């Protein structure tokens, strides 16, 4: 007959100490709450400024473009056209940056026995996703209530676009974190590659409006497919036949695998930097 000790669930141990159940979940939640309370701690408004700062920036740019470009490539309102491309792009960029610098920014927290590399990375990923989700909701709410956009809003396609952008950002961020640990020059190279990305991702122009072979070359940019799906969700007459979210999802999986393997191999160097 099994004893009471045998019937108890197996619990994780660290240095011989038994950890409580759901230790990883509790740690991730605690780190996320810490990030919430310490973000922009020296700035009035704290975490709220992390949300409203990009909202104000995107809305100001949208209004400026609306005044300068009366006829956007799609529809009659440049603000919603600009937001439909910029918001998923910002989701990717923000998540990528947060994950890439997550371990370096939280190195001191790793001295605690219950905090692991996975906990740190996951908490940064979740906070970046939640922050950009709040930014996107506020921007869309502002534009749709201020302007007559004559657009639809298919929530399923919107979620597909933003989820793929978040996963791709997480995967690329992990890969960058691992590569630049061994090859510091990679940080400079990635910064150089990232600068023109907003123009090469179809945020301001439609990819299919470009002549061949340039339009075909841009399809190798996974963000083009993400932005295209976002626009399909808003413009009922727009069919992005080139959009294929399988490509960015596969790239996210491959880059995340490379990143996790690299972090595991270069853990000591990563923590000593």
C-alpha positions as CSV (number, residue, x, y, z in Angstrom):
1,X,0.0,0.0,0.0
2,X,1.4,3.4,-1.0
3,X,2.4,5.7,1.8
4,X,1.4,9.4,2.1
5,X,4.9,10.5,1.1
6,X,4.6,8.4,-2.1
7,X,1.3,10.0,-3.0
8,X,2.6,13.6,-2.8
9,X,3.3,15.3,-6.1
10,X,7.0,15.5,-7.0
11,X,8.3,19.0,-6.3
12,X,11.3,20.7,-7.8
13,X,14.4,21.2,-5.6
14,X,17.2,23.8,-5.8
15,X,20.4,23.2,-3.9
16,X,18.6,20.5,-1.9
17,X,15.7,22.8,-0.9
18,X,12.1,21.9,-1.9
19,X,10.4,24.6,-3.9
20,X,6.6,25.2,-3.5
21,X,4.3,24.1,-6.2
22,X,4.1,26.3,-9.4
23,X,7.4,27.9,-8.4
24,X,8.1,29.0,-12.0
25,X,4.7,30.6,-12.4
26,X,5.0,32.4,-9.1
27,X,8.4,33.6,-10.0
28,X,7.4,34.9,-13.4
29,X,4.4,36.7,-11.9
30,X,6.6,38.2,-9.2
31,X,9.1,39.4,-11.7
32,X,6.4,40.8,-14.0
33,X,4.9,42.8,-11.0
34,X,8.4,44.0,-10.2
35,X,8.8,45.2,-13.8
36,X,5.4,46.9,-13.6
37,X,6.3,48.9,-10.5
38,X,9.9,49.8,-11.4
39,X,9.5,50.7,-15.1
40,X,10.4,54.4,-15.5
41,X,10.6,54.7,-11.8
42,X,12.3,58.1,-12.1
43,X,9.6,59.4,-14.4
44,X,6.2,60.8,-13.2
45,X,3.6,58.2,-13.9
46,X,5.9,55.3,-13.8
47,X,4.7,52.3,-15.9
48,X,1.8,54.4,-17.3
49,X,4.3,56.5,-19.1
50,X,5.6,53.3,-20.8
51,X,2.1,52.9,-22.3
52,X,1.1,56.5,-23.1
53,X,4.5,57.6,-24.4
54,X,4.3,55.3,-27.6
55,X,0.6,56.0,-27.8
56,X,1.2,59.7,-28.0
57,X,4.1,59.2,-30.5
58,X,2.1,57.0,-32.8
59,X,-1.0,59.3,-32.7
60,X,1.1,62.4,-33.4
61,X,2.8,60.8,-36.4
62,X,-0.5,59.4,-37.7
63,X,-2.0,62.9,-37.5
64,X,1.0,64.4,-39.3
65,X,0.9,61.9,-42.0
66,X,-2.9,62.3,-42.3
67,X,-2.4,66.0,-43.0
68,X,0.4,65.5,-45.5
69,X,-1.0,62.5,-47.3
70,X,-4.6,62.8,-48.2
71,X,-4.8,59.6,-50.2
72,X,-3.2,56.6,-48.6
73,X,-2.5,53.5,-50.6
74,X,-5.5,51.9,-48.9
75,X,-8.8,53.6,-47.9
76,X,-9.3,57.3,-47.3
77,X,-7.7,57.7,-43.9
78,X,-3.9,57.7,-43.5
79,X,-4.1,57.4,-39.7
80,X,-5.6,53.9,-39.7
81,X,-3.4,52.9,-42.6
82,X,-0.3,53.9,-40.7
83,X,-1.5,52.3,-37.5
84,X,-2.4,49.0,-39.1
85,X,1.3,48.7,-40.2
86,X,3.1,50.4,-37.3
87,X,1.4,48.7,-34.4
88,X,2.3,45.1,-35.3
89,X,5.8,46.3,-36.2
90,X,6.1,48.0,-32.8
91,X,5.0,44.7,-31.2
92,X,7.8,42.9,-32.8
93,X,10.4,45.6,-32.1
94,X,9.5,46.1,-28.5
95,X,9.3,42.3,-27.6
96,X,12.6,41.7,-29.4
97,X,14.4,44.5,-27.6
98,X,13.0,43.5,-24.2
99,X,13.9,39.8,-24.6
100,X,17.4,40.6,-26.1
101,X,18.4,42.7,-23.0
102,X,16.4,40.7,-20.4
103,X,19.3,38.7,-18.9
104,X,21.7,41.7,-18.8
105,X,19.1,43.9,-17.2
106,X,18.1,41.3,-14.6
107,X,21.5,39.8,-13.8
108,X,21.3,40.7,-10.1
109,X,18.0,38.8,-9.7
110,X,19.6,35.6,-10.9
111,X,21.5,35.5,-7.5
112,X,18.2,34.4,-5.9
113,X,18.0,30.5,-6.0
114,X,14.4,30.5,-7.2
115,X,15.0,32.8,-10.2
116,X,16.1,31.1,-13.4
117,X,17.0,32.4,-16.9
118,X,13.7,31.2,-18.2
119,X,11.8,33.2,-15.5
120,X,13.6,36.4,-16.4
121,X,13.1,36.0,-20.1
122,X,9.5,35.0,-19.8
123,X,8.6,37.9,-17.5
124,X,10.2,40.4,-19.9
125,X,8.4,38.8,-22.8
126,X,5.0,39.0,-21.1
127,X,5.4,42.6,-20.0
128,X,6.4,43.6,-23.4
129,X,3.4,41.9,-25.0
130,X,1.0,43.3,-22.5
131,X,2.4,46.8,-22.8
132,X,2.2,46.8,-26.6
133,X,-1.3,45.3,-26.5
134,X,-2.5,48.1,-24.3
135,X,-0.8,50.6,-26.7
136,X,-2.5,49.1,-29.7
137,X,-5.9,49.1,-28.1
138,X,-5.6,52.8,-27.1
139,X,-4.4,53.8,-30.6
140,X,-7.1,51.9,-32.4
141,X,-9.7,53.2,-30.0
142,X,-8.5,56.8,-30.6
143,X,-8.4,56.6,-34.4
144,X,-11.7,54.8,-34.8
145,X,-13.5,57.3,-32.5
146,X,-12.0,60.4,-34.0
147,X,-12.0,59.6,-37.7
148,X,-14.4,58.1,-40.1
149,X,-12.2,55.3,-41.4
150,X,-14.7,53.2,-43.3
151,X,-12.9,50.0,-42.2
152,X,-13.8,46.7,-40.7
153,X,-12.2,45.1,-37.6
154,X,-11.8,41.4,-37.8
155,X,-10.5,40.5,-34.3
156,X,-9.3,37.0,-35.3
157,X,-6.9,38.3,-38.0
158,X,-5.7,41.1,-35.7
159,X,-4.8,38.6,-33.0
160,X,-3.1,36.4,-35.6
161,X,-1.0,39.3,-36.8
162,X,0.0,40.5,-33.3
163,X,0.6,37.1,-31.8
164,X,2.9,36.2,-34.7
165,X,4.7,39.5,-34.3
166,X,5.2,38.8,-30.6
167,X,6.5,35.3,-31.1
168,X,8.8,36.4,-33.8
169,X,10.1,39.2,-31.6
170,X,10.7,36.7,-28.8
171,X,12.6,34.3,-31.0
172,X,14.8,36.9,-32.6
173,X,15.4,38.5,-29.3
174,X,16.6,35.2,-27.8
175,X,18.8,34.6,-30.8
176,X,20.4,38.1,-30.6
177,X,21.0,37.6,-26.9
178,X,22.9,34.4,-27.5
179,X,24.9,35.5,-30.6
180,X,26.1,38.9,-29.3
181,X,27.3,37.1,-26.1
182,X,29.9,35.3,-28.3
183,X,30.2,37.9,-31.0
184,X,29.7,41.5,-29.6
185,X,29.9,42.9,-33.2
186,X,26.5,41.3,-33.8
187,X,24.8,44.1,-31.8
188,X,26.2,46.7,-34.1
189,X,25.2,44.7,-37.2
190,X,21.7,44.1,-36.0
191,X,21.3,47.8,-35.2
192,X,22.3,48.6,-38.8
193,X,19.8,46.0,-40.2
194,X,17.0,47.2,-38.0
195,X,17.1,50.9,-39.1
196,X,15.5,50.6,-42.5
197,X,13.2,47.8,-41.4
198,X,10.2,50.1,-41.0
199,X,10.4,51.0,-44.7
200,X,11.1,47.4,-45.8
201,X,8.2,45.9,-43.9
202,X,5.3,47.5,-45.8
203,X,4.4,49.9,-43.0
204,X,4.1,53.0,-45.2
205,X,3.9,51.5,-48.6
206,X,2.2,48.4,-50.1
207,X,4.6,45.7,-51.1
208,X,2.6,44.7,-54.1
209,X,2.8,48.3,-55.5
210,X,6.5,48.0,-56.0
211,X,7.9,46.7,-59.3
212,X,9.4,43.3,-59.6
213,X,11.8,41.9,-58.5
214,X,11.8,44.2,-55.5
215,X,8.4,43.2,-54.3
216,X,9.4,39.6,-54.5
217,X,12.6,40.2,-52.5
218,X,10.7,41.9,-49.7
219,X,8.6,38.8,-49.2
220,X,11.7,37.3,-47.5
221,X,11.1,39.8,-44.7
222,X,8.7,38.0,-42.3
223,X,7.3,41.4,-41.1
224,X,5.8,42.0,-44.5
225,X,3.5,39.0,-44.0
226,X,2.6,40.1,-40.5
227,X,1.7,43.7,-41.6
228,X,-0.2,42.3,-44.6
229,X,-2.4,40.2,-42.3
230,X,-3.0,43.2,-40.1
231,X,-4.2,45.2,-43.1
232,X,-6.5,42.3,-44.3
233,X,-8.2,42.6,-40.9
234,X,-9.1,46.2,-41.5
235,X,-9.8,46.6,-45.2
236,X,-12.5,44.3,-46.5
237,X,-11.5,44.8,-50.1
238,X,-7.8,44.2,-49.5
239,X,-6.6,40.7,-50.1
240,X,-2.9,40.1,-49.4
241,X,-2.4,37.1,-51.5
242,X,1.3,37.1,-50.5
243,X,0.7,36.8,-46.8
244,X,1.7,33.5,-45.2
245,X,2.1,33.5,-41.4
246,X,3.7,30.1,-41.5
247,X,6.9,31.6,-42.6
248,X,7.4,34.1,-39.7
249,X,6.2,31.4,-37.3
250,X,8.8,28.9,-38.6
251,X,11.4,31.6,-38.3
252,X,10.3,32.4,-34.8
253,X,10.7,28.7,-33.8
254,X,14.1,28.3,-35.4
255,X,15.5,31.5,-33.9
256,X,14.1,30.6,-30.5
257,X,15.8,27.2,-30.6
258,X,19.1,28.8,-31.7
259,X,18.7,31.4,-28.9
260,X,17.9,28.9,-26.1
261,X,20.7,26.6,-27.2
262,X,23.2,29.5,-27.4
263,X,22.1,30.8,-24.0
264,X,22.6,27.4,-22.5
265,X,26.1,27.0,-24.0
266,X,27.2,30.6,-23.2
267,X,25.5,31.0,-19.8
268,X,28.7,31.7,-17.9
269,X,29.9,34.3,-20.4
270,X,26.5,35.8,-20.5
271,X,26.4,36.3,-16.7
272,X,30.0,37.5,-16.5
273,X,29.5,40.3,-19.0
